[in-house]
Every structure is written in C-alpha cells, then in structure tokens.
Amino acid sequence: MTVYQERFYRSRPSSKKWISFTIQVKESDLWVRAKRDLSEEGYERVFQHRHTVEAYIRQRPEFKEALTPLPHDPLAPAIIRDMLLAGQIAGVGPMAAVAGAIAHYVGQDLLPLSSDLIIENGGDLFISSSEALTVGIFAGHSALSQHLGIEMGPTLTPIGLCTSSGTVGHSLSFGKADAVTIRSSSAIVADALATAVANRVRTRKDISGALAWAQSIPEVQGVLIIIGDQIGLWGDLKLVSL
C-alpha cells in the first residue's frame, strides 16, 4: 500500500470519452474514470467498505497493527477475508492491502454501471477498459520517474496494478525501492504483493532476488522494480517511454 503525498498526475488530460472525478471519505481519496458520472454511487460504496474495515478493527485491533499474516476468519466480512488472504499470499499484514481492497471492491460495485472503469487509490489501480491505456509510473526522486509508463491493451477482465515505494509517501516499507509495481487479477493481492516485494529491495543488488521471489507467486502476472536508475522487469508488463 502506498499513499502518495502529491497527486498532480491526476490533472493530466484524458480521453474525452471518459469522465473523471474524485471521491473522498476520510483518508480515502479515490480518482475514478468512467463513461459517466458515478460520484454519488461511488461515495456510498467507499463509505460502506471503509465502515466495514473500521468496524472490524474496533473488534480486532491486531488487524490494523499486524505486520505479518493473520489467520483466516470465516465469520469476517468478505473484504476482510480477502485482505487476510492477500496478506497470507504475500507474507505481510492484512492492512498492506487496504488501499487495493477499497479500489477493488468499489470497482466491482460500479462495474455494472460502467464496464469501462479505472479506480486509483493511493497508487493502486483497479482497471477494466475496452481501450488501450498507458499508466505512468511515479517513482519519487528516481531519474526514471514520470518518464516510463506501462502500456496495456484492452482488458474487460478487471486487473489490479498496484505500486508500493520505500521512498515516497507515509506508508510503512522496510525497503528502499523508488517504485515496485505488481500486476495481478486482484488489486487486493497486487497491493499486498507490491508491499512484500518493495520490502525486499534495499539496494540495487536486491532486484534479481526480489524478481525471483515475485515469479514464485502464482498470483503475480507482472512485476516492475525501480531503484535509482536501475530497473527490474518480469511478466506481462510492457514498458514505454513517456
């Protein structure tokens, strides 16, 4: 999970075929692109899913504080069960997946209203698009930041594209990567795995080992690692210059 302090990238021009709007509920600050204005419906969904997570934390405070996986809770709400599972897959605490979880669940809720949909929550993306897209990579002070993008073909099967950083934002990271981006079928799992891979990158020498670890996880469809001027890339991710 990465929460960027500045969100200037949201102001960049987008296709006139899309409508862009933001949804803010407490700390959650989502940027949405859809084929029509769904801000009212989106606000209700963000509020609902945040309330579910907050209520569970009140019952089990360790859910918020854990830095390692917690056991499955069959009685927990679905979003909580998915965060617990993502933490187990990635070997991290469940809150490492919270931004991706909100994006994923709000995305699934809004898909029946707009089959073309992009939701960004602190650098974590839920994407369903009938058009080709290029997603820019923000990597802090790296010379590569905002000069590289990930080119994606049309995908009406929603995917998660999530980025974590050890040098950008306030989120906890044990690594020093400027950006780690993971593609997965779930934004929840992608968020947790981006944190897990970023934790493994403290120097440029760690890139190969972190890539190898990511490749061993079946849920990983692609991984990008940026630290300084060095890049590690594997899987279904196509880099392009911006």
N, C-alpha and C positions, 0 to 999 in steps of 0.2 A: 504494500500500500504506500503510495506517495501522494502527499498533498503539496502541490506547488504553491509558493507564495505569490507569484505573479501569473496572471492568466491572459497576457497580451495576445497569445496565439489565437484566442477566441475571436479577436476582432478582424482576422484576415477574411478577405472576400470569399464567398462561397457561391455555389451554383444558384441561379435564380429559381431553379426548380424546387429548391428546399427552403424551408422556413427555419430560422434559428431562434432559440430563446433559452433563457436560463431559469432554473428552479432552485430556490434557496430555502432550506429548512434547517435552522440552527447551523451546525458546522458543515452540513451537506450543501454543496454548491455544484449543481449539475448543469452542463451545457448540452442542449439537445438540438439535433437537426432532424426534421421530419417533413413529410409532404403537406402537413397542415399544423396549425397551432394547437398543441396538446398541453399547453402550460397548466391549465386548470386540472385536467386529468392527471398530469404528471405530479403536480404538487400533492394531490391526495395520496398518490401511490408512495411518494417519497416519505410523506408524513407517516403513513401506515407502516412501512417497513422499518423506519427509524424507531417508531414506538415499540415495535416487536423486539428489536435488538436491545433497546434501553430497558424494557421490562424484564427481559431475560437476565441482563446484567445486574439488575436490582436483586433478582433471586439468586444468582450465582456470580458474585463479584470476580471470582477467579477467571471467568470467561474473558473479561477485559484485560486482566493483568498477565495472563499466561503467555510465556514466550516459547513454549513447547506444546505439542499437540495435546488436546484433551480428549477423553473417551467419548464415544458416540452416546447421544442421549435420545432414545427413541421417542420420548414424550415431548421433546422440544419442537417449536415451530419449524417449518420447512427451511426458512432462511438460516436459522441457527444450525440445523442439521447439516446443511450444505457448507457452512463456514467451518464446522467441526471436521467434516470430511476433507475439505480443502487443506486445512491445517495438517491433517494426518498424511495426506499425499505429499505435501511439501516439507513436512517436518518442522512446522512453525506453529505459533499460537493462532487461534481462530480469528482474532481481530486483525491479523495481517491481511485478511480477505474482505474486510468490511466495505471498503470503497467499491471493490469489484462486485460484491454481493448486492449493494444498493443499485448499482448500474444495471446488473444482470436482471434483478427482479423487477425493477421499474421498466426495463426494456421488454421483458416478457409480457408485462401487463399492457404495454402500449402497442405492441406489435399488431394485435387485431385491428387497431385504429390507423396504423401506418406501417405497411410492410417494409418500407424503406425508412430506416431509423438508425441514428447514431446517438449514443449517450456517452458523454465523457464526465468522469467524476474523479478529479484529482490526478489526472494522467492515466486513468483506467477506462477502457473503451468497451462498450457493447456495440457491435456493428452488424447491421443487416441492410444490404444495399444491392439494388439491381444495376448499379453503375460502378465503374471502376473508380477507385479512390486512391489518393496518396496521403498518408498520415505522416506529418512532420515529427521529427524526434528532437525534443528539448533535452539537452544533456549538460545543463549547468554551464560551467566555465570551459568545458572542452571546446577546442577549436572546431570540432565537428558539429557542435550544437546548432540546430536550425539550418544546417547545410545538407542534411541527409533526411530522406523520407522512406517510408515503406509503401511500395506500390502494391495495391490489392485489386484483383479482378472482382467482378460482381459476385456477391455471396448472399443469397437469401436464406442460407442456413446461418443463423446468428453465430458469431465468434466473439471471443474475448481477446483484446490486445491491450495488455497492461504493462505499465512501466514503473520500476522502482529505482531509487537512487540513494547512494550514500553521501552525496554532496549537495543535494537540492531538497529544500523543504524541511519540515519539522519531524517527519516520521522516523521512527527508530530503525536504524540499519547498523549492522556490525561490519559492513564493508565500505569500500571507498570508490565503487563504480560510479561514474557520472550518469550512466543510464543502463538499465537492464530491461529489455522488452521481451515479453513472452506472448506467443500466440497459442490459444487453446480453444476448444469448443465451448468453454465456460469462462466468463470473466471472473467468476469467483475463484476458480482454480488457477487461472492465469495470474491473478493478483497475488495469491499466496506463493506461487512459484517464482514470480518476479522478485519478491522479498527474499525467498530462500536462495536464489542464485546470486542476488546482489550481496547477500551476507558472505558469500564465498569469494568475493573479489575484493582483495585489499591492495594488490599490486598488479601490474601488467602480467606478471608471471602466473597469476591465478586464472587467467582467461581460459586456457586449454582445459584445465581441470574442471572449472565451472561448466564449460560447454559439455564435457563428457558426462558430468553428473546430470545435467538437464536432459541429455539424449537418453539417459537410462529411465526417464519418467515417461510412461506411455501417453500421458495426457498432454505432453509438450508437442506442439506442431511446429514450432519455430522459436528460436532464441537469438537475440541480439545483445551483445555486451559492448559498452563503450567506456573506456577509462583513458583519460587524456586523449592522445591522438591514435590510440590503438582500438581495433575492432575485432570482435569475435562474432561469427555468424554461422548458424546452422538451421536447416529445415526449410519450411515453407514461408520464407520471408524474402522479398525481392527489394534490395536497396536501390534507391535512385538519388541523384543529386538534385537539390532544390535551387 
